Amino acid sequence: MAGIFDKLHHICIAVEDIEKAEAYYVSHGIGPWSDYPPLSEYSELEAPNPDAFRRMRYRVCNLANIQLQLCQPPADQASPQREMLETKGPGVFHLGFEVPDADVAETKARAGGIPVLMRGRRADRTGFTYYDTQKDAGVVLLTRATPRKAKP
């Protein structure tokens, strides 16, 4: 599956208390952190619980070589991130890989036998796909295509 999982973009860590986790990282010089853009921008969303997905809180830290993400799922709704916290505790939920085309990457992954766990697309077809790889890979793998910035 050349070209799908070869450009690591981020590591996402599921936590119970996003402020406490961020404060810990900052106390060790890892920061600054900022809010992830609203998840409402995904006009096409397939998730086990779309409402829980949209209520997910994210904070991101762009380091020189990778992005760290903290993810806090809602405590009162089921989601894959909530299930992980309840069964395993806090930790790495997924590894995110940048791809040029979200749909092409997903098609290649499906053709390679990797099932989809969740997916979302913006109107411009950029977005993400989470793959159901926890059992075999020890972590969820994700591909993402970022909106291209308009040239001035």
C-alpha positions as CSV (number, residue, x, y, z in Angstrom):
1,M,0.0,0.0,0.0
2,A,2.7,2.5,-1.0
3,G,1.8,6.1,-0.5
4,I,-0.9,5.7,2.1
5,F,1.0,5.3,5.4
6,D,4.3,6.9,4.5
7,K,4.0,10.5,5.7
8,L,3.3,10.6,9.5
9,H,1.4,13.8,10.3
10,H,0.3,13.4,13.9
11,I,-0.1,11.3,17.0
12,C,-3.5,11.5,18.7
13,I,-3.7,10.8,22.5
14,A,-7.1,10.1,24.0
15,V,-7.4,11.7,27.5
16,E,-10.1,12.1,30.2
17,D,-9.2,15.7,31.1
18,I,-7.8,17.7,28.2
19,E,-6.8,20.7,30.3
20,K,-4.9,18.6,32.8
21,A,-3.1,16.7,30.0
22,E,-2.2,20.0,28.2
23,A,-0.9,21.5,31.4
24,Y,1.3,18.4,31.9
25,Y,2.8,18.7,28.5
26,V,3.3,22.5,28.8
27,S,5.1,22.0,32.2
28,H,7.7,20.0,30.3
29,G,8.1,22.5,27.5
30,I,5.7,21.0,24.9
31,G,3.5,23.6,23.5
32,P,1.9,25.9,22.6
33,W,-1.4,24.3,22.1
34,S,-4.4,25.5,20.1
35,D,-8.0,24.4,19.4
36,Y,-8.6,22.1,16.5
37,P,-11.1,23.6,14.0
38,P,-14.7,22.8,14.6
39,L,-15.7,19.2,13.6
40,S,-18.9,20.7,12.1
41,E,-17.0,21.5,8.9
42,Y,-17.4,17.8,7.8
43,S,-20.5,17.8,5.7
44,E,-20.2,14.0,5.1
45,L,-19.6,12.0,8.3
46,E,-19.8,8.3,9.0
47,A,-19.1,7.4,12.6
48,P,-20.6,5.0,15.2
49,N,-22.0,8.0,17.0
50,P,-21.9,11.2,14.9
51,D,-23.1,13.4,17.8
52,A,-20.3,12.1,20.1
53,F,-17.8,12.6,17.3
54,R,-18.9,16.3,16.8
55,R,-18.7,16.9,20.5
56,M,-15.1,15.5,20.7
57,R,-12.6,18.1,22.0
58,Y,-9.2,18.4,20.4
59,R,-6.1,20.5,21.2
60,V,-3.1,20.4,18.9
61,C,0.6,21.2,19.2
62,N,2.7,21.7,16.1
63,L,6.2,20.6,16.9
64,A,9.1,20.9,14.4
65,N,8.6,17.4,13.0
66,I,5.1,16.3,14.0
67,Q,1.8,17.4,15.4
68,L,0.6,16.1,18.7
69,Q,-3.2,16.0,19.3
70,L,-5.1,15.6,22.6
71,C,-8.6,14.2,22.2
72,Q,-11.3,14.2,24.9
73,P,-14.4,12.3,24.0
74,P,-17.7,13.2,25.7
75,A,-18.1,11.3,28.9
76,D,-21.8,10.7,28.4
77,Q,-21.8,9.2,24.8
78,A,-20.3,6.1,23.3
79,S,-17.4,6.5,20.8
80,P,-14.4,4.4,19.9
81,Q,-12.2,7.0,21.9
82,R,-14.5,6.6,24.9
83,E,-14.4,2.8,24.7
84,M,-10.6,2.9,24.6
85,L,-10.5,5.2,27.7
86,E,-12.9,2.9,29.6
87,T,-11.1,-0.4,28.7
88,K,-7.4,0.6,28.4
89,G,-7.1,4.1,29.9
90,P,-5.5,7.1,28.3
91,G,-3.0,6.7,25.5
92,V,-2.4,6.8,21.8
93,F,-5.7,6.4,19.9
94,H,-4.4,6.8,16.4
95,L,-1.5,7.7,14.1
96,G,-2.5,10.1,11.4
97,F,-0.9,10.0,7.9
98,E,-1.1,12.9,5.4
99,V,-2.2,11.9,1.9
100,P,-2.9,14.0,-1.2
101,D,-6.4,12.6,-1.8
102,A,-8.6,11.3,1.0
103,D,-10.8,9.3,-1.3
104,V,-8.0,7.6,-3.3
105,A,-6.2,6.7,0.0
106,E,-9.5,5.1,1.4
107,T,-10.0,3.2,-1.9
108,K,-6.5,1.8,-1.7
109,A,-6.9,0.8,1.9
110,R,-10.2,-0.9,1.3
111,A,-8.7,-2.7,-1.7
112,G,-5.9,-3.9,0.6
113,G,-8.4,-5.4,3.1
114,I,-8.3,-2.6,5.7
115,P,-11.8,-1.9,7.0
116,V,-13.0,1.6,7.7
117,L,-14.0,2.6,11.2
118,M,-15.0,6.3,10.7
119,R,-14.7,8.8,7.9
120,G,-15.5,12.4,7.2
121,R,-15.3,14.8,4.2
122,R,-15.5,18.5,3.7
123,A,-17.3,19.9,0.7
124,D,-13.9,20.1,-1.2
125,R,-13.4,16.3,-0.6
126,T,-10.6,16.8,1.9
127,G,-11.0,15.0,5.2
128,F,-10.1,11.9,7.1
129,T,-10.6,8.1,7.3
130,Y,-10.0,6.1,10.5
131,Y,-9.2,2.4,9.8
132,D,-10.3,-0.4,12.0
133,T,-6.7,-1.6,12.7
134,Q,-6.5,-1.6,16.5
135,K,-6.6,-5.4,16.8
136,D,-3.9,-6.1,14.2
137,A,-1.7,-2.9,14.4
138,G,-2.1,-2.1,18.1
139,V,-3.4,1.3,17.2
140,V,-6.0,2.9,14.9
141,L,-4.4,4.2,11.6
142,L,-5.8,7.3,9.9
143,T,-5.4,9.0,6.6
144,R,-6.1,12.7,6.1
145,A,-6.1,15.1,3.2
146,T,-5.7,18.8,4.3
147,P,-7.5,21.6,2.4
148,R,-5.1,23.4,0.1
149,K,-4.5,27.0,0.9
150,A,-5.4,29.4,-1.9
151,K,-2.4,31.0,-3.6
152,P,-2.3,34.8,-3.4
